[in-house]
Structures are given as structure tokens and as C-alpha cells.
Amino acid sequence: MTLRDQVQDEETQASIAADCAQLMDQQVAAKKGMSGLAIKTAYKALKGIGPGYIPRALKSLVPQALDALDPMWAAGLQSGDPVGHLSQNSAETADVLLGVTDHKLSVAKNKIVIATYKKVRKSVKGDVEAAVPGLAEILGNYAHN
């Protein structure tokens, strides 16, 4: 059973997106210095698009992210710890997730979203890597192995 099959219903995917939005809020709030200021400014711009924009945007990414992460999740299942496997391979996991967002942005129409993403894209891989353990825990809470 694929990762997406394990969390296929809309309500569960919406819950994953909401939990990921909270994780993003925490990650962004913890940023310091000039790079932190840039991330916080970009995040504020995205949140300014409208109430609930971040969870809605994340919900639209969940199916593709689950599909993209499935091979890594499956490898983790074989070793007995999919959450740990994603966390231990945070650089690869981050690359997979950024590939999903890169594709989504390649067809985006919202100029604020496109401009904001382009400004921070080169610098966010480390931030995404740092968030992988939290994301892996979120997925582990919802996946029924």
C-alpha cells in the first residue's frame, strides 16, 4: 500500500496540510538574522494573500508530495522505521519536496507567489531539511502501515 493510499481521504490530507502549516509557522518564527528576516518577509507576503492561504496551498501539494515521497517511505517501511528513514535522509527528502514545489510553481499563475518563491528558492533547502523530521512525524501520525 502506497503512502498516498494510506492517507487518501480529503479530511486526512487537509489535516496533514494544517499540521504542516503549523510546522512552517514554527520554523519561520525560529529564524534569526538577515536570512531569517528574508524568510519571514516572504512568508508574511504569502500569508497576506488571504486567510488560510498557506494550509490551502499545502493541501494542493499533499497528493503530489505523498506520491513523490512514496519510494523513500517504502524503503523506510522495509527497514522498520519510515519516519526515521525520512529524517535520516533529510537532504534527499528535501530535494524530493522541493521538486514537487518547483513543478507546482512552474504552472502557477499568482505573481506574488511566483516572485516570492523565486526570491527564496535558492536559500531554502537547509530550511526544508531542518523541517523534515517534523514532517516525517506528521506523516507517521496519519499513515496506517
C-alpha positions in Angstrom: 0.0 0.0 0.0 1.4 3.4 -1.0 1.8 6.3 1.3 -0.9 8.1 -0.6 -3.2 5.1 -0.3 -2.7 5.3 3.5 -3.8 8.9 3.7 -6.1 9.1 0.7 -9.2 10.7 2.2 -9.6 14.5 1.8 -10.1 15.1 5.5 -6.8 13.4 6.4 -4.9 15.3 3.7 -6.4 18.5 5.0 -5.2 17.6 8.5 -1.7 16.9 7.2 -1.7 20.3 5.4 -2.9 22.1 8.6 -0.2 20.3 10.7 2.4 21.2 8.1 1.3 24.9 8.1 1.8 24.9 11.9 5.3 23.3 11.4 6.1 26.1 8.9 4.9 28.8 11.3 7.2 27.3 14.0 10.2 27.0 11.6 9.8 30.6 10.3 9.3 32.1 13.7 12.6 30.5 14.8 14.6 32.1 12.0 17.2 34.7 13.1 19.4 37.2 11.3 19.2 38.6 7.9 18.3 35.4 6.2 15.6 34.9 8.8 14.3 38.3 8.0 14.1 37.5 4.3 12.2 34.2 5.0 9.9 36.0 7.5 9.1 38.7 4.9 8.4 36.2 2.2 6.2 34.1 4.5 4.3 37.2 5.5 3.7 38.1 1.9 2.3 34.6 1.2 0.1 34.8 4.3 -1.1 38.2 3.2 -2.7 36.7 0.1 -5.6 35.7 2.2 -6.8 33.9 5.3 -5.9 30.2 5.2 -3.8 30.6 2.1 -0.8 28.5 3.5 -2.9 25.5 4.5 -4.8 25.6 1.2 -1.6 25.8 -0.8 -0.1 22.9 1.2 -3.3 20.9 0.8 -2.9 21.2 -3.0 0.7 19.9 -2.7 -0.1 16.9 -0.4 -1.1 14.4 -3.1 2.0 15.1 -5.3 4.2 15.1 -2.2 2.9 11.8 -1.0 3.5 10.3 -4.4 7.0 11.7 -4.6 7.9 10.6 -1.1 6.4 7.1 -1.5 9.7 5.3 -2.6 11.5 6.7 0.4 8.6 5.8 2.7 8.5 2.3 1.3 12.3 1.9 1.9 11.7 3.1 5.4 8.9 0.5 5.9 11.3 -2.2 4.8 13.8 -1.1 7.4 11.0 -0.9 10.0 11.0 2.9 10.5 9.7 5.1 7.7 9.7 8.2 9.9 13.3 7.7 10.9 14.3 6.9 7.3 12.9 10.2 6.0 14.6 12.0 8.9 17.9 10.3 8.4 17.8 11.1 4.7 16.7 14.7 5.2 18.7 16.1 2.3 17.2 13.7 -0.2 13.7 14.2 1.3 14.1 17.9 1.0 15.2 17.6 -2.7 12.1 15.5 -3.4 9.8 18.0 -1.7 11.4 21.0 -3.5 11.0 19.1 -6.7 7.2 19.0 -6.0 7.1 22.7 -5.2 9.3 23.6 -8.2 6.9 21.8 -10.5 3.8 23.4 -8.9 5.3 26.8 -9.3 6.2 26.2 -12.9 2.4 26.2 -13.7 1.4 28.8 -11.0 -0.4 32.0 -12.1 -0.3 34.1 -8.9 2.5 36.6 -9.5 3.0 37.2 -5.7 3.6 33.5 -5.1 5.9 33.2 -8.1 8.0 36.2 -7.2 8.2 35.2 -3.5 9.2 31.6 -4.3 11.9 32.8 -6.7 13.4 35.1 -4.1 13.8 32.4 -1.5 14.2 29.2 -3.5 18.0 29.0 -3.6 18.3 29.5 0.1 15.5 27.3 1.5 16.9 23.8 1.1 18.5 23.9 4.5 15.3 25.1 6.0 13.3 22.3 4.3 15.9 19.8 5.5 15.5 21.1 9.1 11.8 20.6 8.8 12.0 17.0 7.5 11.9 15.3 11.0 8.7 17.3 11.9 7.2 16.4 8.5 8.1 12.8 8.9 6.4 12.7 12.3 3.3 14.3 10.8 3.2 11.6 8.1 3.8 8.9 10.7 0.8 10.2 12.7 -1.5 9.7 9.8 -0.1 6.8 7.8 -1.5 3.4 8.7 1.2 0.9 7.9 
